[in-house]
């Protein structure tokens, strides 16, 4: 789950990373109540979970005279379609230089990957593409609770040594918060010191309970509904619904859909031993997505019984066509039930997928 900027900065500050002075407001009236706590000139930053916030108009310069009007303007707009409900009003720094620092998981090496560059800011993605040599990297085993000094020296190069403790603290945050990404962009120097001018922290969804987070805000309503039933479910952007049992089989179904130039609307793994009721809820969940025009059900019956799957599909009673491939336990009975209710059951996964792509 991705934290908002002010949430990440609160955590950074608790771990000794300097952040600009600021206050979170939920109305222009709240800004008026805190206006004297801010310097004469400050920044208003929309707290929305979108990339490229600054270029999309999500950051405004303000002062004590026009701050209220600018805040009202902010609360009435959307940033890339996301409404603004919270704003971080923050001191404007006199920046002398911008750097970039991040720590993420390298899944290939199963280590933490630290990135640092002397050129931080809004165009970091362009820098990575045009000048990959400008990014200095270091990998560190997650068993280590601090970055070795020699590694920090190599990362910083000619950058100010004052940045070293900040990166060390960023690594502590990364470990303590079960993070997938901890990022400061830009990490800035000014006449008054070093600051994390922006902050990004993404926590592993599997560790939310350990971190005391009750609800994953990143989930859509359907993904949250899927959690109730224990489904492995991810929303995608196509129009062919997919239901399988087992991650490998479900992924293979998605791959075939793409191979035949179709587009999957979701990934849904009902798991092993799915009974009639569980299958019914899975079919209804996928069908509730208005973009879904047809559904492919691709299940292998082992512990799962094909006749139970068939009854679940029939009892779902959805308007979209359902194309089925079942194989295994009680397959013949499942075929008989589906045929009697007007559903298509094909012999192979490839046939079922091709039929679904042709249907849309």
N, C-alpha and C positions, 0 to 999 in steps of 0.2 A: 504494500500500500504506500502510495506517495503522500508525504506530508506537505502541507502548505508551507510557504516560505517562513512565515512567522513562527510556526510550530518547530521547524527545523532550526531556526535561529535561537529559539529558547533552549533547545537541547545543546546546540553548539556553545552558547554562553555558559551553560552549566558545566561544560567540560573545558572551560578556559579559553575558548576561541572568541576574540573581540568582535562584537557586532555593533553596528550603528545604534544610537539611541532612537527609540521609536515607540509607538503605541498603536494597538489594533482598534479600529473603530467599526461600528456597524450602522452608523448614521452620521449625518453632518452635525447633528447636535452634540454627539460625543466628541467630534473634533473640536467644536467650540469650547467644550469643557476642558480639553487638554491643550489648547492652543498655546498657552504660556509655558508649557513643558517642552515645547518644540522650539528650535531656533527660528530666526526671522524667515529663513528660506528652508524649505523642506521638500520631500518627495512623497507623492501618493502612489502606492503600488497596489494594484488589484490583486487580491488573494484568490486566484483562480488556477485550477489545475490544467493549464494549457501550455504548450511549447510556443516559443516566439512571442511571449506576452508583450515585451517592449515594443516590437515592431508592429504589433496589432493594436497599439494604443493603450496598453495596460499599465503604463507608467507615466505620470504627469508631474511636472514641476509646479510648485505652489509656494505661496508665502502667507503671512498672517492676514493680509488684506483679501486675497482671492481664494484662500484655502477652502472656505465654506462653500462657495459657488462651485469650485472644481470638484469637491466631494459629492455635492448633489448631482453634478453632471455624471460622475463615475457610477453612482448607485443606479442611475437610470439607463445605463448602457450594458451591452454584453461584449465579452471578449471572445472572439471566435465562437460565438453562439452560447457562451457560458455567462449567466448573469452574475453581477458583482454583488456579493452580500457582505463581504468584509474587505477593509482596506488597511494596509500598513502605512501609517504616516511616520516618516523616518527622516532623520537629519540628512542634509545633503553634504556629502564628503568632498573635500578639496583633494581630488585624486591626483597623485603624481605618476602612478603606473598601475596597470592591470595585469594580473597573472591568472592562471587557471590551475586548479588542483582537484583531483578526484580519486576515489578509491572504489573499486568494483570487484565483483567476483569473476575470476578467469576460470570458466567451467572446464576448459581443456586441461589446465595444470592443477586445478583445485586449490588455487592460491589467490591471495588478494593482489590485484593489479593496481599499482599507483601510477597516475599520470600527472605530469606537470609541464607547463609551458610558460614562457615569458610573455606570451601574447594571449591574454584572456579577453573576455567580453562577448558581445552578441554574435560575433562571426567566428566562433571557435570551430563550428562544423566545417566552414569553408577552409579554415587553416588546416584542419586535419586532412582534407582532400588535396589541397594544393601544396602543402609543405609538411608532409608526414614526419620529416626529419626534425621538425621543430618541437615535436612532442617527446619528452623524455619519459622513459618507462622503468618500472622496477616491480618485480614480483616477490612476494613475501609469504612464507607459510603461515597459515592462520593460527598455528600453535604459538607463534611469537606474539607477545603482548605489547611490543613496541617496535618501531622501525629502527634498525641498526644505524648508528651514526654515519658510517661510510656510505650507506645507501642514500641517506638524506643529502649528504654532500654531493653525491653524483647527480641526484635529481635536481638540486638547486642550481648547480653550476655557478654562474656569476650573479645569480639573483641574491638579494639581501638575506643574510643569515637569520634575520628576525622572522623569516617565513617558516623556518624549520620547526619551531615549537607549534606553530599553527597546524602544519601537516601532521605532526606527531599527535596532536590532540584530535585531529580529524580521524586518524586511524583508531584512536580509543573510542570515539563515537561509533565508528563503523563496527567495531567488535561488540560494544556494549548494547547496541540497538539492533543486532541481528540484521544489519543492512545489506541490501544488494547493491546500493549505490549511495555514496556520501560525496557531495560535490560542492565546491565553492567556485563560482564563476560570476563576477570576477572576485578574486582575492586581491585586495588593493593595498597599496601603500599611500600614506598621506603625511602631511607635516605632523600630525598628532599620533601616528602609529600605523599598525597593520589591522585591516578589518575584513571580515567576510561580508562583502557588499550584497551578496545574494547567497542563498543556501538551498540545497536540494538534498532530500533524504528519502530513500525508498526502502521500506522495511519488508523483509520476507513475509509473505502472507502466512506461511506455516508457523511463524513465531509471534503472531499478533497476540495470542493469549498470554504468552510469556511476557510480552511487553505491556500487558494491561490494556490492550486495545480491544474493545468489545465488538465493534462492527467495522468491517472492511468497507470504507467509503468508495473504493474503486469499483466495486461490483455494481452491475446494472440490476434492475429489479428482477429480471428473469434469472440472472446469475445468483442473486440472493435467494430466490425461490428454489433454484436447483440445489442450493446448499441444504435446505430443509429436508430434502429427500436423499441426500448423500450422493447426488449425481456429480460426476466430473463434467462440467459444462463451461464452454467458452463461446461467447457470441462472436460471430464473424460478419462479413459484409455481403454475403451472397443471397440466393433465393432458393437453395436446395437444403432442406433440413436433413440432418444426419443423426441417426441413433444406432449405436453399436454396443457390443459388450466386449470389453477389453480395449485398452488404449491402442494397442498395435492394430487390431482389426479396424477400429474407428479411424485411426490415422490413415490406414491403407485406403479406406473408403474416400476420405478427403482427397488423397493423392489421385485416385482414379477420376474423381469429379474434375479436378484441375486438368488432368491429362486429356479429358474429353472436352475441355474448354468450357466447363461449367464452373459455378462458384458456390461453395458451401456457405450456408447461413449460420452454421454452428458446429460445434463438436460436443456430442453428448454420449458419454459412456455410462450405461446403466449398471455396470458391474456384473459380477457373477451371481447366479441364482435368482435372477429377477423374476418375480411372480407377476400375475395378471395385474394387480393394482399398481405395482411399480412401473410396469410398461405403460399402463394407461396414463399415469401422471407424466411420464417422459414424453409421450406422444402429444398430450395436451399442452405441455410446456413449450415444445418446439412449434406447435401449430399456432400458439398465441403470438408469435412473432409475425407482424403483418407483412414482412418481406418474404416469408416462406410460401412458395407456390406449390411445392411438392415435397414429400418426405421419403427418404430412403431408410428402411429399417434393415440392418444387416447384422444378424445374430447367429452365433453358433451354439447349438443346444448340447450342453454337457450336463452340468448341474442345472442350467436353465432348460426348461421344457418348452419345446416349440408350440405345443397346444396352449400353454399359459400365455406365451407371447402373442399368439393369434387372438386369444380372448381379450387381452389387454388392448390391442390395436382396435378391435371391433368396438369394445366398450368405450373407447375414447370419443367416438362419434364426432370426428372433426370434419370440416368441409373440404380440406385439401386432399388430393389423391395420395395414397400411401403405396409405395412400391416395395415389396418385401423379398428378402432372400433369407430363408431359414434352412439350417442343416443340423441334423443331430437327433437328439432324444424326442420321440413323438412327432417327428417331422411330417409323417403322412397325415396324422390327425390335424396338425396345424394347417397343412395345405387344404384339407377338406373344409375346415372352418372358414378360412379366408376366402376360398372359392365360393362358398355358399353365401358370403356377404358382399361379393363383388370386388374383392381386392386382388391385385396382381401379385402373384408370387412366382419369381423367376428362379432358374436353376443356379445361376452363378452371381457373384458379386459384380462382375464386369457387366453382365446383362442388366442387372438392376440399376447400376449407375448410369449406363448408356440410355436406358429407358427414361430415367429421371431427367437427364440433360436434354433429351429430345422433347420431354413434356413441357419444359420451360422455354 
